[in-house]
Amino acid sequence: MARAALENNQASAVNRLVLTAKNYGDSVGDILGESGIDVMDKVIIITGGAGGIGSALCSALAADGLKVVVADYAKDAAEKTVAEICQAKGQGTAIQVDVGSQESVAQMMRRAIEKYGHVDVLFNGAGVMTRIPVVEMAEEEWDRILRINLKGTFLCSQAAARHMIARQQGRILSIASGRGVAGQARASHYAASKAGVIAFTKSLAAELAPYHITVNAVCPGATDTPMSRAGSTPEEFKKREAIPPLMDGLTEKDEIVGLVRYLLSDATRFVTGQTFFLRTPK
């Protein structure tokens, strides 16, 4: 009897390890199910949720069973994303937000909590980039990029943290970039904003650790989105598409989705203050 019980315990341990080590592309529901966490009650706010990477995340996480708040300045696009989520039997709600406005961010949080009762995860995905040399850049353009990319991350994280501290739990994820480490010619404002996001992530992680809240950043690399295409000619982008992923080619959206799923899983409940690069910064 004792030997049989030992073998059963060993088998259960192996099964848990296999589950944890499964491919990042598994759904959050699959990964969290073993630990008994009720995925169906998890609520995530995704800013920039109507954009290229954001909409892919919204759809995938809604399919996993999370309740998704699609927060974006583009109201019609956010509502379209939610309509697609609902058509696929997921749960979502659209909220228009200007992430650079404290008042707008506070309203976003209020509406999300009124709708679902709480917020478990914030994903800071709102971001913009333009291609302008430093010597030609207007002060207003520098301010605009940092307002959305960096100030927006601060304001949304601050609002979410205040809610999460009271609950003694939560996760905050932000889109950063390898440009925040390696720099970017003709996009110094974007690179500076993403360097700020990386430093802010490490700082906030240290502050929120006592409250069981994790804070991490994701650096995808160039992805096939309108923002990425805007900085290249069609010919240049076509050449980039031909480069193999492991040789600094484009990051596929499902790679980003997979990494985010992993960072929302029980396997990473104690991972915080980290920056995850899907491509080596150059």
ROSEVO-637852 format. One record per residue (C-alpha): z negated, x negated, y; residue number from 0. Coordinates in steps of 0.25 Angstrom, whole numbers, plus 5000, padded with zeros to 4 digits. Each point is the difference from the previous one (the first is absolute). Layout:
! residues N
{site {Z,X,Y},NUM}
...
***
This chain:
! residues 282
{site {5000,5000,5000},0}
{site {4996,4989,5010},1}
{site {5013,4992,4997},2}
{site {5008,5013,5002},3}
{site {4993,5002,5013},4}
{site {5003,4986,5004},5}
{site {5015,5001,4997},6}
{site {5001,5013,5008},7}
{site {4993,4993,5012},8}
{site {5010,4989,4999},9}
{site {5012,5009,4999},10}
{site {4995,5007,5012},11}
{site {4998,4987,5008},12}
{site {5014,4996,4996},13}
{site {5006,5013,5005},14}
{site {4993,4999,5013},15}
{site {5006,4986,5002},16}
{site {5014,5005,4996},17}
{site {4998,5011,5010},18}
{site {4996,4991,5011},19}
{site {5011,4990,4997},20}
{site {5011,5010,5000},21}
{site {5012,4998,5009},22}
{site {4997,5003,5015},23}
{site {5010,5011,5000},24}
{site {4991,5009,4992},25}
{site {4995,5012,5007},26}
{site {4987,5000,5007},27}
{site {4996,5011,4991},28}
{site {5003,4992,4987},29}
{site {4992,4988,5006},30}
{site {4988,5008,5005},31}
{site {4999,5010,4989},32}
{site {4993,4991,4990},33}
{site {4989,4998,5010},34}
{site {4998,5015,5002},35}
{site {5003,5000,5014},36}
{site {5006,5014,5005},37}
{site {5013,4996,5005},38}
{site {5004,5014,5004},39}
{site {4989,5000,5010},40}
{site {5004,4987,5007},41}
{site {5006,5001,5014},42}
{site {5009,4990,5007},43}
{site {5005,4999,5014},44}
{site {5013,4992,5001},45}
{site {5004,4997,5014},46}
{site {5015,4997,5002},47}
{site {5001,5010,4988},48}
{site {5014,5005,5004},49}
{site {5006,4986,5000},50}
{site {5007,4992,4989},51}
{site {4988,4994,4993},52}
{site {4990,5010,5005},53}
{site {5008,5012,4994},54}
{site {5002,4993,4987},55}
{site {4985,4998,4999},56}
{site {4997,5014,5004},57}
{site {5009,5006,4989},58}
{site {4995,4990,4989},59}
{site {4985,5002,5003},60}
{site {5002,5015,5001},61}
{site {5006,5000,4987},62}
{site {4988,4993,4994},63}
{site {4991,5011,5005},64}
{site {4995,4995,5013},65}
{site {5000,5010,5012},66}
{site {5008,4993,5010},67}
{site {5000,5001,5016},68}
{site {5013,4996,5005},69}
{site {4997,4995,5014},70}
{site {5011,4996,5009},71}
{site {5005,5001,5014},72}
{site {5013,5006,4995},73}
{site {4995,5014,4997},74}
{site {5013,5006,4994},75}
{site {5001,4988,4990},76}
{site {4986,5001,4996},77}
{site {5001,5015,4997},78}
{site {5013,4997,4992},79}
{site {4992,4990,4992},80}
{site {4989,5010,4997},81}
{site {5010,5011,4996},82}
{site {5006,4990,4990},83}
{site {4986,4997,4995},84}
{site {4997,5015,4998},85}
{site {5013,5003,4994},86}
{site {4996,4989,4989},87}
{site {4987,5008,4998},88}
{site {4992,4990,5008},89}
{site {4990,5002,5012},90}
{site {5002,4995,5014},91}
{site {4999,5004,5014},92}
{site {5007,4994,5012},93}
{site {4993,4996,5013},94}
{site {5007,4994,5012},95}
{site {4993,4988,5006},96}
{site {5001,4989,5010},97}
{site {4993,4989,4993},98}
{site {4998,4993,5014},99}
{site {4992,5011,5006},100}
{site {4986,5001,4997},101}
{site {5000,5015,5003},102}
{site {5012,5003,4990},103}
{site {4994,4992,4989},104}
{site {4986,5007,5002},105}
{site {5008,5013,4999},106}
{site {5007,4995,4987},107}
{site {4987,4997,4993},108}
{site {4994,5014,5004},109}
{site {5012,5007,4995},110}
{site {5000,4993,4987},111}
{site {4985,5002,4998},112}
{site {5002,5015,5004},113}
{site {5011,5001,4989},114}
{site {4994,4993,4989},115}
{site {4985,4997,5003},116}
{site {5000,4985,4999},117}
{site {5009,4988,5001},118}
{site {4999,4989,4989},119}
{site {5012,4991,5003},120}
{site {5007,4996,5013},121}
{site {5013,4993,4999},122}
{site {5005,4994,5013},123}
{site {5015,5000,4999},124}
{site {5004,5003,5014},125}
{site {5008,4989,5006},126}
{site {5012,4996,5008},127}
{site {5008,4987,5003},128}
{site {5012,4996,5009},129}
{site {5008,4987,5001},130}
{site {4998,4994,5014},131}
{site {4999,4985,5003},132}
{site {4987,4996,5007},133}
{site {5007,4996,5013},134}
{site {5007,5014,5001},135}
{site {4988,5008,4996},136}
{site {4994,5010,5010},137}
{site {4985,5001,5001},138}
{site {5001,5015,4997},139}
{site {5007,4997,4987},140}
{site {4990,4990,4995},141}
{site {4989,5011,5004},142}
{site {5007,5011,4992},143}
{site {5001,4992,4987},144}
{site {4986,4996,5001},145}
{site {4995,5014,5004},146}
{site {5006,5006,4987},147}
{site {4999,4989,4990},148}
{site {4986,4994,5004},149}
{site {4993,5009,5009},150}
{site {5004,5012,4991},151}
{site {4995,4993,4987},152}
{site {4987,4998,5008},153}
{site {4998,5014,5005},154}
{site {5004,5006,4987},155}
{site {4991,4991,4992},156}
{site {4988,5002,5010},157}
{site {5001,5015,4998},158}
{site {5001,5000,4985},159}
{site {4989,4990,4999},160}
{site {4990,5009,5008},161}
{site {5003,5011,4990},162}
{site {4999,4991,4988},163}
{site {4987,4993,5004},164}
{site {4993,5014,5000},165}
{site {5006,5002,4986},166}
{site {4997,4986,4995},167}
{site {5013,4998,4994},168}
{site {5015,4999,5003},169}
{site {5012,4990,5001},170}
{site {5009,4996,5011},171}
{site {5013,4993,4998},172}
{site {5010,4995,5011},173}
{site {5014,4996,5000},174}
{site {5001,4985,5005},175}
{site {5011,4990,4998},176}
{site {5003,4986,4996},177}
{site {5005,4999,5015},178}
{site {4986,5000,5004},179}
{site {4998,4987,4992},180}
{site {5014,4993,5002},181}
{site {5004,5006,5013},182}
{site {5013,5006,5004},183}
{site {5011,4995,5010},184}
{site {5004,5012,5009},185}
{site {4988,5008,4995},186}
{site {4988,4993,5005},187}
{site {4994,5013,5005},188}
{site {5001,5005,4985},189}
{site {4995,4987,4994},190}
{site {4988,5000,5009},191}
{site {4996,5014,4998},192}
{site {5001,4998,4984},193}
{site {4992,4987,5002},194}
{site {4990,5009,5007},195}
{site {5000,5010,4989},196}
{site {4997,4989,4989},197}
{site {4988,4995,5009},198}
{site {4995,5014,5003},199}
{site {5000,5003,4985},200}
{site {4991,4988,4996},201}
{site {4991,5003,5012},202}
{site {4999,5015,4997},203}
{site {4998,4997,4985},204}
{site {4987,4992,5003},205}
{site {4995,5011,5009},206}
{site {5002,5011,4990},207}
{site {4996,4993,4987},208}
{site {4985,5005,5001},209}
{site {5005,5015,5000},210}
{site {5009,4998,4988},211}
{site {5013,5001,5007},212}
{site {5011,4990,4997},213}
{site {5011,4995,5010},214}
{site {5012,4993,4996},215}
{site {5014,4997,5005},216}
{site {5014,5001,4993},217}
{site {5012,4991,5004},218}
{site {5013,5006,4994},219}
{site {5010,4990,5005},220}
{site {5014,5006,5005},221}
{site {5003,5014,4994},222}
{site {5012,5009,5001},223}
{site {4995,5008,5012},224}
{site {5007,5004,5013},225}
{site {4990,4990,5007},226}
{site {5005,4989,4991},227}
{site {5014,5003,5001},228}
{site {5000,5001,5015},229}
{site {4997,4985,5001},230}
{site {5013,4996,4992},231}
{site {5014,5003,5000},232}
{site {5006,5008,4988},233}
{site {5006,4987,4995},234}
{site {4986,4992,5001},235}
{site {4993,5011,4993},236}
{site {5010,5001,4989},237}
{site {4998,4985,4997},238}
{site {4985,5002,5000},239}
{site {5001,5011,4990},240}
{site {5007,4991,4991},241}
{site {4988,4990,4999},242}
{site {4991,5001,4988},243}
{site {4987,5006,5003},244}
{site {4992,4988,4995},245}
{site {5009,4991,5009},246}
{site {4996,5007,5013},247}
{site {5009,5012,4998},248}
{site {4996,5014,5005},249}
{site {4987,5006,4996},250}
{site {5003,5013,4992},251}
{site {4992,5012,5005},252}
{site {4994,5002,4986},253}
{site {4994,4987,5001},254}
{site {4992,5004,5012},255}
{site {4996,5013,4994},256}
{site {4996,4993,4987},257}
{site {4991,4990,5008},258}
{site {4994,5011,5008},259}
{site {4997,5008,4987},260}
{site {4993,4987,4995},261}
{site {4992,4999,5013},262}
{site {4995,5014,4998},263}
{site {4996,4999,4986},264}
{site {4986,4998,4994},265}
{site {5004,4986,4996},266}
{site {5000,4995,5015},267}
{site {4988,5007,5004},268}
{site {4993,4987,5004},269}
{site {5013,4993,5006},270}
{site {4999,5000,5015},271}
{site {5004,4991,5012},272}
{site {5013,4996,4993},273}
{site {5014,4999,5004},274}
{site {5010,5003,4989},275}
{site {5014,4994,5002},276}
{site {5012,5005,4992},277}
{site {5009,4989,5005},278}
{site {4996,4986,5004},279}
{site {5000,4998,5015},280}
{site {5010,4991,5005},281}
***
